[in-house]
Amino acid sequence: MTLRHTVDAVVLDIEGTTSATGFVVDVLYPYARSRFAALLSERSGDPEVARAVAQVREAIGEPEADAVRVEKALNAWLDEDRKATPLKILQGVIWSEGFARGDLVSHFYDDVIPELRAWRSSGVRLYVYSSGSVAAQRSWFTHSPEGDLTSLLSGLYDTENAGPKQEAESYRRIAGATGIEPAKLLFLSDRPGELDAARAAGWHAVGIRRPGEPYFEQGVGDHAAAGTFDEITVSRSTS
């Protein structure tokens, strides 16, 4: 069954939605873990790194924590798959450099990029809202298997500039930032809590259910569901 939505914009989750969670867990997480120590020791003066380290110290309640203690906290959060903003910031720094060096190429499901291009060509704007940092998102879309896709995107949102993904206020904040009324926004995600939050903010929401993804068996609650992007027809609102 094809799902049809008339909206001004589509907002995309990444892990489990556009791309395989397994790639992130099996490729990107280990890549970052192996480079935390060097980043913390060699780049502590970089403003973005320093800000994230300060956030780690605040989160663990240890304002004098050294680089070894900060790395330990980051690895613990990584083991827990905690969506901690400073972890995502530092991962983003490492991944951005890895993509730029050619060490990494992002993953997209085969059905995703053709639909993103078609939706954008029809006049629908595209945004990303992911727990990964804006820097990581930009690198992800810049270094895709089909080249740089960032021209398709009108904006990037993460837990730092929008807020937690399972809180309705975050979606209200994105709607305000884009200037698009909530009823003309469509959110795609594999996580029911995120879909609930988007709907509570007045958005349309569709759950993406891909076999093998962590939330596949759980389902998407009472939200409409699609297995691939080509099961969703998106057209531009005329009002």
N, C-alpha and C positions, 0 to 999 in steps of 0.2 A: 504494500500500500504506500502510495506517495503522500507525503505530508506537504501541505501548501501553506506558505506564509507570505503575506504582503507586509513588508517592513521597510524601514529606511536603512537599517544596519544589522549585521550579524556579528556577535561577539563570541570569540572562540576560546575554549579551553585548549590546552595542548596535550598533556599526558592522558592517554586513553581515549582521546577524542580525535585530534588530527594525527596523532603519532603514538607509537607503541611505548607503553610504560616500561616494558622490558629493556628498550634501548637506553632509556634514562637511567634505570637501576643498574643495568649490567655494563654499560659503557661510560656514561657521564659521571655517575657517582664515584666509581673507582678512580677515574681520571682526576677528579677534584681532590679526593682523599689523599692521593699520592703527592699532591702539590700544595696542600695547606701549609705545611711546615715552612717550605721555601717562601711562600707568599708572606707569611706572618713575620719571618725573620728579615727578608730582603726588601719588603715593600711597606713596612709599618708606617712610613711617613706619607704614603699616598693618601689623600683625603678620603677617598671612598673606602679604602681598607681601614684607616684609622676610625672612621665613623662606625663601621661594622664591628670592629673590635670593641669599641666603647659600648655598643649595644649588647655584645656577648657578655661583657663584664657586668653590665647592669642586670641582664637576665639571670645570671648565676649568682648575683649578689656578692661579687668579689671584685671591687673596683681596682685592685692592684694585681689582678691575675696576669701572669706572664704569658709569653707566646705558647709555651708548652701546655699550660692549663687551658688556654683558649682553644688550642687545637684539640685537646681532649674533649672539651665541651662540643665542638663542632662535629667530631666523629661520633659522639654519643647521640647527638641529634640526627645525624645521618643514619645511624643504625635504627633509630626510632621512626625514620621518615617524617620527622617533625617539620612542619612548614614554618620554620623560624626565619624571620626576615633577614637577620644578619648572616645566617647560613646561606640563604639564597643570594644575597649580595656577593659574598665571597666566592661562591660557586660560579656566579655569573662572570666575575672578573676572570677566573681561571678558564672557564669555557670559552669566553670571548677570545682570549688569546689562543686557545687551542684551535678554534675554528679558523682564526686568522692565519695561523701557521700551517693549516691544512692537516692537522692531526685528526680533526673531527669533521664529519659531514652529518647533518641532521637527518632524521627519519620522518617520512610522512607516509601514511597509508595511501595506496594507489588511487583511491577514489577522491582524495582530498584536493589536490592542487587543481585538477581540471574544473572542479565545482567552484573553488575560490575564484578562479579566473572568470568563469561564467557569471557568477554572482556580481563580481566587480564590474564586468562589462555591461551588466544590466542596470548599473547605477546604484547598486546597493553598496554601502560602505562596509568595510571590514575592520574589526578591532580584535585585539587579543587581551584576554584577562587570565593570567596564569599565576600560580604561586611562585614560579621561577621569576627572577628579577627581570626588569625591563631590558637590562644589558644582555642577559641570556636569551630573552625572546628575540631581540634584534639580531643577535648572532645566529640563532636558530633559523630565522627566516632568510637571512642573508646567505647562509651557506647550506642551502637545500640541495638535494640531488639534481634539481632542475635549475640551479643557479639562484640568483638574488630575487626573492619574492617580496621584498619590503615595499616596492611600489604599489602593491595591492592593498597595503594596510594604511589606515587613517589614524591609528593610535595604538599605544601599548599600555596596559595596566597590570600592576602587580599588588602584592599585599602592602607595599609601602605607600604607593600613591593612590590606592583605592581603598584598601582595608582587607580584612579577612574574607575569604571567599564564601563562607557560610553565613554571612550576616547581610541582611537586606539593605542596610545602610550603605554598604560598599557599592551595590548596584545603583542605588539612588545617586551616589557620588559620581559614578561613571556616566549616568544619564545626564547629570548636570554638566559634566565636563564636555561631553560630546554635543550638547545642545539638542539632543534628540529626545522626544517625549517617550516615557517608558513603554507605552503601548505599541511603539514602532521599533522596538529593539527585540532581537531574538538571540537567546543564549544557548549555546551547544556545549554540553558537558556530559561526562560519564558518571558524575557523582550526584546522587540524589539530594544531598544536603545543599549543594550549590544550586541545583535546579529549584529547590524549594525557596531559597533566598532570593533568587532572581524573580520568581513568580510573585513572592511577597512584595517585591518592589514594583510590581506592575508590568514586568516584562513577559514576553512569550518565552517558553523554554522547551527544548527538545532533548531528551536523553539519548546519548550515543552508546549503543551496546555492541561491543566487539568481542567475539569469542577469544578467551585467553587473557582478557584484561581483568584487573583485580575486582572490579565492581560488576562484572558480567552476570554472575550468579545472583547477586543481590537484586539486580534490576534497578529501575529508576522510579519506583513508586507508582503514583498515578499520573505521571507525565507521559506525553506522547513519546514514542521511542523509534529510533531508526538504527539500522545496522551499519549503514554507510551514508556518506554525504549525498550520493546520487539518489537516495530515497527521499530527499528533501528538495522541494521546488521553492525557490525564493524569488519574489518579484518586488520591484520598487513600489513603495507607496506613492500614490499620485496626489494625496491630500496634504 
